[in-house]
């Protein structure tokens, strides 16, 4: 099946936008969690858990960016 460079670029751009969205959500979760006035051991555990979710979001965003860049490169190589 021949590779369609335009479609690969379209998919690459979509993945790169979604990577930015995922990264942003991870950052916003932590920002909002840190603004909460809740102070106790449970709050500390909650904030730590949210920071762990940010780490996961950052990892996922990196993987999406890598895949987007790969698709872009494939489209350019076959264009």
VMD Tcl script that draws the C-alpha trace (Angstrom):
set ca {
  {0.00 0.00 0.00}
  {1.57 3.33 -1.02}
  {2.12 5.94 1.65}
  {0.18 9.17 1.18}
  {2.54 11.96 2.29}
  {-0.30 14.45 2.78}
  {-2.22 12.02 5.00}
  {0.91 11.21 7.00}
  {1.47 14.94 7.57}
  {-2.14 15.36 8.62}
  {-1.84 12.53 11.12}
  {1.52 13.81 12.35}
  {0.07 17.26 12.98}
  {-2.87 15.74 14.84}
  {-0.58 13.70 17.08}
  {1.60 16.72 17.80}
  {-1.44 18.82 18.76}
  {-2.77 16.08 21.00}
  {0.66 15.76 22.62}
  {0.51 19.45 23.48}
  {-3.01 18.98 24.89}
  {-1.98 16.04 27.08}
  {1.07 17.91 28.36}
  {-1.06 20.98 29.14}
  {-3.62 18.93 31.07}
  {-0.87 17.39 33.19}
  {0.52 20.84 34.01}
  {-2.92 22.26 34.79}
  {-3.78 19.38 37.12}
  {-0.75 20.14 39.26}
  {-1.32 23.88 39.13}
  {-4.90 23.55 40.36}
  {-4.05 20.94 42.96}
  {-1.36 23.21 44.38}
  {-3.82 26.12 44.60}
  {-6.28 24.16 46.75}
  {-6.33 25.37 50.33}
  {-6.79 21.86 51.64}
  {-3.98 21.08 54.14}
  {-3.57 17.68 55.79}
  {-1.93 14.32 55.19}
  {-4.63 13.36 52.66}
  {-4.06 16.60 50.78}
  {-0.34 15.87 50.61}
  {-1.01 12.38 49.24}
  {-3.48 13.82 46.75}
  {-0.95 16.36 45.49}
  {1.72 13.67 45.21}
  {-0.68 11.50 43.21}
  {-1.48 14.43 40.92}
  {2.22 15.06 40.37}
  {2.57 11.39 39.40}
  {-0.25 11.87 36.86}
  {1.67 14.84 35.45}
  {4.69 12.58 35.02}
  {2.52 10.07 33.17}
  {1.03 12.82 31.01}
  {4.50 14.12 30.16}
  {5.65 10.61 29.20}
  {2.59 10.08 27.03}
  {3.02 13.49 25.39}
  {6.63 12.60 24.58}
  {5.55 9.32 22.99}
  {2.87 11.09 20.93}
  {5.41 13.69 19.78}
  {7.88 10.97 18.83}
  {5.22 9.17 16.80}
  {4.12 12.42 15.17}
  {7.69 13.24 14.20}
  {8.17 9.72 12.84}
  {5.04 10.00 10.68}
  {6.16 13.42 9.46}
  {9.57 12.04 8.51}
  {7.96 9.10 6.69}
  {5.75 11.46 4.76}
  {8.69 13.64 3.80}
  {10.75 10.60 2.79}
  {7.96 9.31 0.54}
  {6.81 12.67 -0.80}
}
mol new
graphics top color blue
foreach p $ca { graphics top sphere $p radius 0.5 }
foreach p [lrange $ca 0 end-1] q [lrange $ca 1 end] { graphics top cylinder $p $q radius 0.2 }
display resetview
